[in-house]
Amino acid sequence: MKLVLASKSPRRSEILKNAGIDFTVRVADADETIPEGTRPEDAVVFLAARKAMAVPRADDETVLGADTIVVLDDKILGKPRDRDDAYNMIKSLSGRVHSVFTGVCAVGNGTSLSFAEETKVEFYPLTEEEINEYISTNEPYDKAGAYGIQGLASKFIRGICGDYFNVVGLPISSVYKKIIKK
């Protein structure tokens, strides 16, 4: 299988490389608007499929699209618009459990396969100083929920239930079992 990753995410590329999976990158130019009223686990699959379908592919290629969102109290926390938005997101996550959903879609050879993976993440309670220190870095601003579990925010994580790599952006074990080795 010739795998094409429809994502510019360095984290997704790193996950695939570290798992020893050969792939090329072809960035998807897809509308990421989620239809109103869509459940989070359906929204990520919808966006992953949209990304996978937006990338041209040869007959012998399989295109892999993915999208990750953070959900707290049934509200999707996207990438923060600015410092205030990042502050509010991190403050809302402080001392609480939230869900991270990654949707995956593989398209190739006349077939497609889509699924969503959920991981629960719990933050320790954070002080104002910790929140302000964190949002003064560049890390929160290109990540759903305003944090990266693999980076500076790792010290805020009390625990997870589910696939760590799902929180980073690609549930690699599920991708391997359902798509690569199927």
Residue frames as a rotation matrix with the C-alpha (Angstrom) as fourth column:
MET 1
0.585 0.811 0.000 0.00
0.811 -0.585 0.000 0.00
0.000 0.000 -1.000 0.00
LYS 2
-0.591 -0.653 0.474 1.24
0.627 -0.742 -0.240 3.47
0.508 0.156 0.847 -0.88
LEU 3
0.220 0.665 -0.714 0.01
0.965 -0.255 0.059 5.69
-0.143 -0.702 -0.697 1.93
VAL 4
-0.456 -0.237 0.858 -0.57
0.409 -0.912 -0.035 9.42
0.791 0.335 0.512 1.50
LEU 5
-0.337 0.301 -0.892 -1.10
0.890 -0.208 -0.406 11.54
-0.308 -0.931 -0.197 4.61
ALA 6
0.017 0.458 0.889 -3.55
0.648 -0.682 0.339 14.38
0.761 0.571 -0.308 3.88
SER 7
0.905 0.237 -0.352 -2.20
0.424 -0.485 0.765 16.58
0.010 -0.842 -0.540 6.64
LYS 8
0.319 -0.816 0.482 0.48
-0.059 -0.525 -0.849 19.18
0.946 0.242 -0.215 7.22
SER 9
0.875 0.088 0.476 0.59
-0.467 -0.104 0.878 18.26
0.126 -0.991 -0.050 10.92
PRO 10
-0.108 -0.977 -0.183 4.18
-0.733 0.203 -0.650 17.55
0.672 0.064 -0.738 11.98
ARG 11
-0.326 0.044 0.944 2.79
-0.847 0.430 -0.313 15.54
-0.420 -0.902 -0.103 14.88
ARG 12
0.735 0.632 0.247 0.88
-0.435 0.718 -0.543 13.12
-0.521 0.292 0.802 12.61
SER 13
0.632 -0.590 -0.503 3.95
-0.470 0.224 -0.854 12.71
0.616 0.776 -0.136 10.39
GLU 14
-0.355 -0.819 0.452 6.12
-0.864 0.102 -0.493 12.00
0.358 -0.565 -0.743 13.41
ILE 15
0.102 0.478 0.873 3.68
-0.734 0.628 -0.258 9.39
-0.672 -0.614 0.414 14.75
LEU 16
0.954 0.269 -0.131 3.67
-0.279 0.638 -0.718 7.53
-0.110 0.721 0.684 11.41
LYS 17
0.308 -0.922 -0.233 7.48
-0.572 0.017 -0.820 7.75
0.761 0.386 -0.522 11.09
ASN 18
-0.364 -0.469 0.805 8.03
-0.931 0.176 -0.319 6.50
0.008 -0.865 -0.501 14.64
ALA 19
0.380 0.584 0.718 5.76
-0.523 0.776 -0.354 3.53
-0.763 -0.241 0.599 13.89
GLY 20
-0.589 -0.732 0.342 7.88
-0.097 0.484 0.870 2.63
-0.802 0.480 -0.356 10.86
ILE 21
0.298 0.774 0.559 5.11
0.643 0.270 -0.717 3.32
-0.706 0.573 -0.417 8.35
ASP 22
-0.792 -0.574 0.205 6.16
0.506 -0.432 0.746 4.63
-0.340 0.695 0.633 4.94
PHE 23
0.388 0.921 0.032 4.08
0.812 -0.326 -0.484 7.51
-0.436 0.214 -0.874 3.60
THR 24
-0.702 -0.446 0.556 4.15
0.629 -0.754 0.189 10.73
0.335 0.482 0.810 1.64
VAL 25
-0.349 0.563 -0.749 2.45
0.502 -0.563 -0.657 13.98
-0.791 -0.605 -0.087 2.56
ARG 26
-0.692 0.287 0.663 -0.05
0.513 -0.452 0.730 15.73
0.509 0.845 0.166 0.33
VAL 27
-0.903 0.277 -0.327 -1.72
0.135 -0.540 -0.831 18.59
-0.407 -0.795 0.451 2.17
ALA 28
-0.248 0.920 0.304 -5.49
0.965 0.209 0.155 18.75
0.079 0.332 -0.940 1.95
ASP 29
-0.990 0.133 0.048 -7.14
-0.135 -0.991 -0.026 22.06
0.044 -0.032 0.999 1.12
ALA 30
-0.435 0.866 -0.248 -10.56
0.634 0.490 0.598 21.33
0.640 0.103 -0.762 2.58
ASP 31
-0.104 0.548 0.830 -13.28
-0.499 -0.751 0.433 23.39
0.861 -0.368 0.352 4.21
GLU 32
-0.789 -0.258 -0.557 -13.22
0.308 0.619 -0.723 22.60
0.531 -0.742 -0.409 7.95
THR 33
-0.530 0.707 0.468 -16.67
-0.812 -0.582 -0.040 23.96
0.244 -0.401 0.883 8.75
ILE 34
-0.969 0.244 -0.048 -18.65
0.244 0.895 -0.372 21.53
-0.048 -0.372 -0.927 10.87
PRO 35
-0.382 0.902 0.199 -22.39
0.096 -0.176 0.980 21.34
0.919 0.393 -0.019 10.15
GLU 36
-0.457 0.295 0.839 -24.45
-0.815 -0.518 -0.262 22.77
0.357 -0.803 0.476 13.02
GLY 37
0.436 0.723 0.535 -25.65
-0.893 0.420 0.160 20.17
-0.110 -0.548 0.829 15.51
THR 38
0.440 -0.345 -0.829 -23.13
-0.288 0.821 -0.494 17.50
0.851 0.456 0.262 14.52
ARG 39
0.991 -0.120 0.049 -22.01
0.002 0.392 0.920 15.27
-0.130 -0.912 0.389 17.40
PRO 40
0.421 -0.900 -0.112 -18.26
-0.781 -0.422 0.460 15.59
-0.461 -0.106 -0.881 18.11
GLU 41
-0.239 -0.543 0.805 -17.41
-0.076 0.837 0.542 12.00
-0.968 0.068 -0.241 17.15
ASP 42
0.464 0.448 0.764 -19.30
0.750 0.260 -0.608 12.45
-0.471 0.855 -0.215 13.87
ALA 43
0.933 -0.118 -0.340 -17.71
-0.217 -0.938 -0.271 15.87
-0.287 0.326 -0.901 13.26
VAL 44
0.052 -0.999 0.003 -14.15
-0.643 -0.031 0.765 14.51
-0.764 -0.042 -0.644 13.31
VAL 45
-0.243 -0.067 0.968 -15.04
0.498 0.848 0.183 11.68
-0.833 0.526 -0.173 10.94
PHE 46
0.783 0.585 0.212 -16.78
0.518 -0.422 -0.744 14.18
-0.346 0.692 -0.634 8.64
LEU 47
0.749 -0.541 -0.383 -13.70
-0.562 -0.825 0.066 16.43
-0.351 0.166 -0.922 8.60
ALA 48
-0.211 -0.842 0.497 -11.27
-0.309 0.540 0.783 13.52
-0.927 0.011 -0.374 8.18
ALA 49
0.086 0.338 0.937 -13.28
0.747 0.601 -0.285 12.28
-0.660 0.724 -0.201 5.18
ARG 50
0.954 0.271 -0.125 -13.43
0.147 -0.791 -0.593 15.77
-0.260 0.548 -0.795 3.70
LYS 51
0.339 -0.912 -0.230 -9.62
-0.724 -0.409 0.555 16.04
-0.600 -0.022 -0.799 3.97
ALA 52
-0.325 -0.471 0.820 -9.01
0.072 0.852 0.518 12.57
-0.943 0.228 -0.243 2.52
MET 53
0.372 0.581 0.724 -11.33
0.780 0.227 -0.583 13.26
-0.503 0.782 -0.368 -0.42
ALA 54
0.896 0.000 -0.444 -9.69
-0.134 -0.953 -0.270 16.64
-0.424 0.302 -0.854 -1.14
VAL 55
-0.041 -0.997 -0.072 -6.33
-0.595 -0.033 0.803 15.08
-0.803 0.076 -0.591 -1.99
PRO 56
0.567 0.177 -0.805 -5.76
-0.800 0.351 -0.486 13.71
0.196 0.920 0.340 -5.49
ARG 57
0.021 -0.551 0.834 -4.52
-0.570 0.679 0.463 10.13
-0.821 -0.486 -0.300 -5.51
ALA 58
-0.502 -0.263 -0.824 -3.29
-0.824 0.435 0.363 7.51
0.263 0.861 -0.435 -7.93
ASP 59
0.418 0.744 -0.520 -5.05
-0.583 0.659 0.475 4.15
0.696 0.105 0.710 -8.23
ASP 60
0.182 -0.424 -0.887 -2.42
0.450 0.838 -0.308 2.43
0.874 -0.343 0.343 -6.08
GLU 61
-0.807 -0.485 0.338 -2.54
-0.017 -0.552 -0.834 5.01
0.591 -0.678 0.437 -3.27
THR 62
0.185 0.804 -0.564 -4.55
0.865 0.140 0.483 5.18
0.467 -0.577 -0.670 -0.08
VAL 63
-0.388 -0.239 0.890 -5.13
-0.054 -0.958 -0.280 8.67
0.920 -0.157 0.359 1.31
LEU 64
-0.174 0.230 -0.958 -5.34
0.937 0.337 -0.089 9.04
0.303 -0.913 -0.274 5.08
GLY 65
-0.187 0.205 0.961 -7.22
-0.103 -0.977 0.188 12.03
0.977 -0.064 0.204 6.47
ALA 66
-0.224 0.106 -0.969 -7.49
0.914 0.367 -0.171 12.87
0.337 -0.924 -0.179 10.17
ASP 67
-0.129 0.194 0.972 -8.92
-0.182 -0.969 0.169 15.55
0.975 -0.155 0.161 12.41
THR 68
-0.453 -0.112 -0.885 -8.70
0.790 0.411 -0.456 16.02
0.414 -0.905 -0.097 16.17
ILE 69
0.001 0.476 0.880 -10.94
-0.215 -0.859 0.465 18.01
0.977 -0.189 0.102 18.49
VAL 70
-0.940 -0.200 -0.276 -11.18
0.248 0.156 -0.956 18.60
0.234 -0.967 -0.097 22.21
VAL 71
-0.088 0.984 0.155 -14.63
0.034 -0.153 0.988 18.43
0.996 0.092 -0.020 23.82
LEU 72
-0.955 -0.104 -0.276 -15.67
0.281 -0.030 -0.959 19.71
0.091 -0.994 0.058 27.24
ASP 73
-0.491 0.845 -0.210 -19.30
0.075 -0.199 -0.977 19.71
-0.868 -0.496 0.034 28.38
ASP 74
0.221 0.571 0.790 -20.43
0.783 0.379 -0.493 18.85
-0.581 0.728 -0.364 24.82
LYS 75
0.893 0.001 -0.450 -18.67
-0.197 -0.899 -0.392 21.97
-0.405 0.439 -0.802 23.50
ILE 76
0.601 -0.709 0.369 -15.94
0.782 0.425 -0.457 21.67
0.167 0.563 0.809 20.88
LEU 77
0.643 -0.530 -0.553 -12.79
-0.069 -0.759 0.647 23.58
-0.762 -0.378 -0.525 21.80
GLY 78
0.880 -0.315 0.355 -11.01
0.418 0.161 -0.894 24.41
0.225 0.935 0.273 18.56
LYS 79
-0.228 -0.973 0.029 -7.75
0.916 -0.224 -0.333 26.24
0.331 -0.049 0.943 18.10
PRO 80
0.163 0.313 -0.936 -7.73
0.736 -0.670 -0.097 29.44
-0.658 -0.673 -0.339 20.16
ARG 81
0.699 0.208 0.684 -8.28
0.650 -0.584 -0.487 32.69
0.298 0.785 -0.543 18.27
ASP 82
0.223 -0.594 0.773 -6.11
-0.267 -0.800 -0.537 34.75
0.937 -0.087 -0.337 20.62
ARG 83
-0.766 -0.643 0.003 -4.57
-0.132 0.153 -0.979 34.92
0.629 -0.751 -0.202 24.09
ASP 84
-0.470 0.665 0.581 -7.91
-0.872 -0.248 -0.422 35.45
-0.137 -0.705 0.696 25.85
ASP 85
0.532 0.674 -0.512 -9.42
-0.765 0.642 0.050 32.46
0.363 0.365 0.857 24.07
ALA 86
-0.079 -0.661 -0.746 -6.40
-0.041 0.750 -0.661 30.29
0.996 -0.022 -0.086 25.01
TYR 87
-0.854 -0.214 0.473 -6.66
-0.435 -0.205 -0.877 31.45
0.285 -0.955 0.082 28.63
ASN 88
-0.046 0.946 0.321 -10.38
-0.990 0.000 -0.142 30.62
-0.135 -0.324 0.936 28.79
MET 89
0.509 0.203 -0.836 -9.85
-0.489 0.868 -0.087 27.17
0.708 0.453 0.541 27.27
ILE 90
-0.421 -0.756 -0.501 -7.03
0.062 0.527 -0.847 26.19
0.905 -0.388 -0.176 29.62
LYS 91
-0.775 0.203 0.599 -8.90
-0.629 -0.347 -0.696 27.58
0.066 -0.916 0.396 32.64
SER 92
0.270 0.962 -0.046 -11.99
-0.958 0.273 0.085 25.57
0.094 0.021 0.995 31.66
LEU 93
0.401 -0.194 -0.895 -9.90
-0.197 0.936 -0.292 22.37
0.894 0.294 0.337 31.42
SER 94
-0.541 -0.715 0.442 -8.21
-0.539 -0.109 -0.835 22.96
0.646 -0.690 -0.326 34.80
GLY 95
-0.755 0.136 0.642 -9.07
-0.561 0.374 -0.739 20.21
-0.341 -0.917 -0.206 37.29
ARG 96
0.286 0.958 0.025 -11.48
-0.714 0.230 -0.661 18.53
-0.639 0.171 0.750 34.88
VAL 97
-0.464 -0.275 0.842 -11.82
0.305 0.843 0.444 15.55
-0.832 0.463 -0.307 32.57
HIS 98
0.200 0.509 -0.837 -12.48
-0.741 -0.481 -0.469 16.18
-0.641 0.714 0.281 28.89
SER 99
0.520 0.041 0.853 -12.59
0.388 0.878 -0.279 14.09
-0.761 0.476 0.440 25.72
VAL 100
-0.292 -0.566 -0.771 -10.28
-0.687 -0.437 0.581 14.18
-0.666 0.699 -0.262 22.73
PHE 101
0.584 0.521 0.622 -11.72
0.147 0.686 -0.712 12.74
-0.798 0.508 0.325 19.54
THR 102
-0.530 -0.636 -0.562 -9.72
-0.559 -0.236 0.795 11.97
-0.638 0.735 -0.230 16.43
GLY 103
0.686 0.709 0.165 -11.54
-0.240 0.434 -0.868 11.03
-0.687 0.556 0.468 13.26
VAL 104
-0.536 -0.843 0.046 -9.73
-0.321 0.254 0.912 8.99
-0.781 0.475 -0.407 10.64
CYS 105
0.719 0.695 0.010 -10.68
-0.262 0.284 -0.922 8.29
-0.644 0.660 0.387 7.04
ALA 106
-0.521 -0.836 0.172 -8.76
-0.171 0.299 0.939 6.19
-0.836 0.460 -0.299 4.53
VAL 107
0.649 0.708 -0.278 -9.74
-0.372 -0.023 -0.928 6.36
-0.663 0.706 0.248 0.87
GLY 108
-0.388 -0.790 -0.474 -8.28
-0.841 0.094 0.532 4.14
-0.376 0.605 -0.701 -1.82
ASN 109
-0.992 -0.123 -0.039 -8.88
-0.127 0.877 0.463 1.32
-0.023 0.465 -0.885 -4.25
GLY 110
-0.477 0.877 -0.059 -12.58
-0.130 -0.003 0.992 2.14
0.869 0.481 0.115 -4.57
THR 111
0.260 0.558 -0.788 -13.21
0.744 0.404 0.531 1.84
0.615 -0.725 -0.310 -0.84
SER 112
-0.232 -0.354 0.906 -13.17
-0.414 -0.807 -0.421 4.01
0.880 -0.473 0.041 2.23
LEU 113
0.102 0.185 -0.977 -12.97
0.788 0.585 0.193 3.30
0.607 -0.790 -0.086 5.93
SER 114
-0.209 -0.107 0.972 -13.76
-0.315 -0.934 -0.171 5.83
0.926 -0.342 0.162 8.64
PHE 115
0.289 0.324 -0.901 -13.77
0.774 0.475 0.419 5.72
0.563 -0.818 -0.113 12.42
ALA 116
0.337 -0.179 0.924 -13.43
-0.467 -0.884 -0.001 7.93
0.817 -0.431 -0.382 15.48
GLU 117
-0.103 -0.454 -0.885 -11.35
0.699 0.600 -0.389 7.29
0.708 -0.659 0.255 18.56
GLU 118
0.649 0.342 0.680 -11.99
-0.226 -0.767 0.601 8.88
0.727 -0.544 -0.420 21.97
THR 119
-0.288 -0.720 -0.631 -9.50
0.677 0.313 -0.666 9.42
0.677 -0.619 0.398 24.78
LYS 120
0.857 0.515 -0.018 -10.39
0.341 -0.540 0.769 10.94
0.387 -0.665 -0.639 28.15
VAL 121
-0.274 -0.948 0.164 -7.85
0.521 -0.290 -0.803 13.42
0.808 -0.134 0.573 29.56
GLU 122
0.765 0.472 -0.438 -7.77
0.616 -0.336 0.713 14.82
0.189 -0.815 -0.547 33.08
PHE 123
0.025 -0.710 0.704 -5.94
0.074 -0.701 -0.709 18.04
0.997 0.069 0.035 33.97
TYR 124
-0.405 -0.198 -0.893 -4.65
0.911 -0.007 -0.412 18.83
0.075 -0.980 0.184 37.43
PRO 125
0.794 0.563 -0.230 -6.11
0.589 -0.806 0.060 22.01
-0.152 -0.183 -0.971 38.91
LEU 126
-0.108 -0.843 0.528 -4.00
0.886 -0.323 -0.333 24.90
0.451 0.431 0.781 37.59
THR 127
-0.044 0.001 -0.999 -3.07
0.673 -0.739 -0.030 28.19
-0.738 -0.674 0.031 39.18
GLU 128
0.916 0.332 -0.225 -3.51
0.111 -0.749 -0.653 31.52
-0.385 0.573 -0.723 37.42
GLU 129
0.242 -0.922 -0.303 0.28
-0.701 -0.382 0.603 31.73
-0.671 0.067 -0.738 37.24
GLU 130
-0.447 -0.394 0.803 0.55
0.155 0.850 0.503 28.33
-0.881 0.349 -0.319 35.53
ILE 131
0.429 0.695 0.577 -2.13
0.745 0.090 -0.662 29.24
-0.511 0.714 -0.479 32.99
ASN 132
0.911 -0.071 -0.405 -0.59
-0.205 -0.932 -0.298 32.62
-0.357 0.355 -0.864 32.20
GLU 133
-0.082 -0.995 0.054 2.91
-0.548 0.090 0.831 31.15
-0.832 0.038 -0.553 31.94
TYR 134
-0.312 0.003 0.950 1.66
0.505 0.847 0.163 28.49
-0.804 0.531 -0.266 29.52
ILE 135
0.619 0.649 0.441 -0.32
0.710 -0.223 -0.668 30.83
-0.335 0.727 -0.599 27.28
SER 136
0.649 -0.476 -0.593 2.68
-0.439 -0.871 0.219 33.16
-0.621 0.118 -0.775 27.04
THR 137
-0.507 -0.756 0.414 4.40
-0.047 0.504 0.862 30.44
-0.861 0.418 -0.291 24.99
ASN 138
-0.528 0.276 -0.803 3.59
-0.847 -0.240 0.474 29.72
-0.062 0.931 0.361 21.34
GLU 139
-0.996 -0.041 0.085 2.39
-0.037 0.998 0.047 26.19
-0.087 0.044 -0.995 22.08
PRO 140
-0.447 0.884 0.140 -1.36
0.266 0.281 -0.922 26.71
-0.854 -0.375 -0.360 22.65
TYR 141
-0.172 0.471 -0.866 -2.15
-0.504 -0.797 -0.333 28.62
-0.846 0.379 0.374 19.49
ASP 142
-0.360 0.098 -0.928 -2.12
-0.903 0.214 0.373 25.92
0.235 0.972 0.011 16.81
LYS 143
-0.942 -0.025 -0.334 -3.71
0.047 0.977 -0.207 23.16
0.332 -0.211 -0.920 18.84
ALA 144
0.028 0.997 -0.067 -7.28
-0.030 0.068 0.997 22.12
0.999 -0.026 0.032 19.51
GLY 145
0.725 0.356 -0.590 -8.17
0.551 0.216 0.806 22.86
0.414 -0.909 -0.040 23.11
ALA 146
0.734 -0.482 0.478 -5.14
-0.463 -0.871 -0.167 25.19
0.497 -0.099 -0.862 23.34
TYR 147
0.341 -0.697 0.631 -2.73
-0.763 0.187 0.619 22.51
-0.550 -0.692 -0.468 24.53
GLY 148
0.299 -0.351 -0.887 -0.31
-0.609 0.645 -0.461 19.87
0.734 0.679 -0.021 23.32
ILE 149
0.961 0.126 0.246 -0.07
-0.272 0.587 0.763 16.81
-0.048 -0.800 0.598 25.57
GLN 150
0.669 -0.742 0.043 3.34
0.718 0.631 -0.294 16.01
0.191 0.227 0.955 24.11
GLY 151
-0.025 -0.687 0.726 4.81
0.366 -0.682 -0.633 19.42
0.930 0.250 0.269 24.94
LEU 152
-0.777 -0.366 0.512 4.82
-0.218 -0.607 -0.764 21.98
0.590 -0.706 0.392 27.72
ALA 153
0.036 0.895 0.444 1.29
-0.914 -0.151 0.377 21.06
0.405 -0.419 0.813 28.84
SER 154
0.020 -0.055 -0.998 2.42
0.011 0.998 -0.055 17.51
1.000 -0.010 0.021 29.66
LYS 155
-0.882 -0.439 -0.175 3.08
0.185 0.020 -0.983 18.65
0.435 -0.898 0.063 33.24
PHE 156
-0.597 0.735 0.322 -0.62
-0.802 -0.548 -0.237 19.53
0.002 -0.400 0.916 33.65
ILE 157
0.030 0.646 -0.763 -1.95
-0.622 0.609 0.491 16.07
0.782 0.460 0.420 32.81
ARG 158
-0.039 0.062 0.997 -3.16
-0.945 0.323 -0.057 14.01
-0.325 -0.944 0.046 35.76
GLY 159
-0.549 -0.146 0.823 -4.00
-0.015 0.986 0.165 11.02
-0.836 0.078 -0.543 33.59
ILE 160
-0.393 0.462 -0.795 -5.57
-0.919 -0.171 0.355 9.67
0.028 0.870 0.492 30.44
CYS 161
-0.140 0.404 0.904 -7.90
-0.103 0.902 -0.419 6.82
-0.985 -0.152 -0.085 29.61
GLY 162
0.907 0.392 0.155 -7.35
0.096 0.167 -0.981 5.65
-0.411 0.905 0.114 26.06
ASP 163
0.431 -0.732 0.528 -4.74
0.900 0.307 -0.309 6.06
0.064 0.608 0.791 23.35
TYR 164
0.117 -0.515 -0.849 -2.10
0.427 -0.746 0.511 8.72
-0.897 -0.422 0.133 24.11
PHE 165
-0.819 -0.530 0.218 -1.33
0.393 -0.244 0.887 9.12
-0.417 0.812 0.408 20.40
ASN 166
-0.029 0.900 0.434 -5.00
0.961 -0.095 0.260 9.88
0.275 0.425 -0.863 19.76
VAL 167
0.667 0.231 -0.708 -4.55
0.544 -0.800 0.252 13.01
-0.508 -0.553 -0.660 21.89
VAL 168
-0.344 -0.871 -0.351 -1.40
0.197 -0.433 0.880 13.92
-0.918 0.233 0.320 19.94
GLY 169
-0.157 0.376 -0.913 -3.40
-0.773 -0.623 -0.123 13.65
-0.615 0.686 0.388 16.71
LEU 170
0.029 0.184 -0.983 -3.43
-0.839 0.539 0.076 10.12
0.543 0.822 0.170 15.29
PRO 171
0.456 0.173 0.873 -4.53
-0.724 0.643 0.250 6.88
-0.518 -0.746 0.418 17.01
ILE 172
-0.202 -0.700 -0.685 -1.70
-0.978 0.184 0.100 4.92
0.056 0.690 -0.722 15.46
SER 173
-0.838 -0.119 0.533 -2.57
-0.233 0.960 -0.152 1.47
-0.493 -0.252 -0.833 16.81
SER 174
0.148 0.958 0.245 -6.11
0.115 0.230 -0.966 1.70
-0.982 0.171 -0.076 15.39
VAL 175
0.479 -0.069 -0.875 -4.77
-0.807 -0.426 -0.408 3.07
-0.345 0.902 -0.260 12.09
TYR 176
-0.589 -0.792 -0.161 -2.33
-0.802 0.548 0.237 0.18
-0.100 0.268 -0.958 11.91
LYS 177
-0.735 0.310 0.603 -4.88
0.053 0.913 -0.405 -2.53
-0.677 -0.266 -0.687 12.74
LYS 178
0.210 0.975 0.070 -7.80
0.241 0.018 -0.970 -1.16
-0.948 0.221 -0.231 10.70
ILE 179
0.825 0.124 -0.551 -6.06
-0.410 -0.541 -0.735 0.37
-0.389 0.832 -0.395 7.69
ILE 180
0.012 -0.936 -0.352 -2.43
-0.996 -0.044 0.083 -0.68
-0.093 0.350 -0.932 7.28
LYS 181
-0.873 -0.457 0.168 -2.73
-0.464 0.886 -0.001 -4.39
-0.149 -0.078 -0.986 8.18
LYS 182
-0.019 0.974 0.226 -6.38
-0.753 0.134 -0.644 -5.04
-0.657 -0.182 0.731 7.38
